[in-house]
Amino acid sequence: MSRHEYIARQRQRAVEVAVGMLDGSIHYLEGAIELSSLRFEVGLAENDSDFVVFTGILSETDHLPIGSVRQYWSEEALDRHEPEIQKYVKWAKEVSLSECKSIIARFSV
């Protein structure tokens, strides 16, 4: 696979994640984590404004049981953190909704 093909594939994944975040098929914070990591893979400056916001979200939520790490947390701890997770989901949507839409617009084929 060429570098160009790789970047195109990663951009398509970014679109899939952003769409999933908006339609609710991907947990918003899990999507933000993935978009944060994709910022290095889509062939843009690492401080691209559409992606850097997701790094901020990751930074603010990295102490929470999000994604695959949930399997290592007790049900009690998960229940205890759920209100905070929901608060951060609401906040994350407020600060990154336009960036999700922009990623979709920029990279949709």
PyMOL commands that set and color helices and strands:
alter all, ss='L'
color gray80, all
select helices_A, chain A and resi 3-23+28-38+49-61+67-72+75-107
alter helices_A, ss='H'
color red, helices_A
deselect
rebuild
show_as cartoon
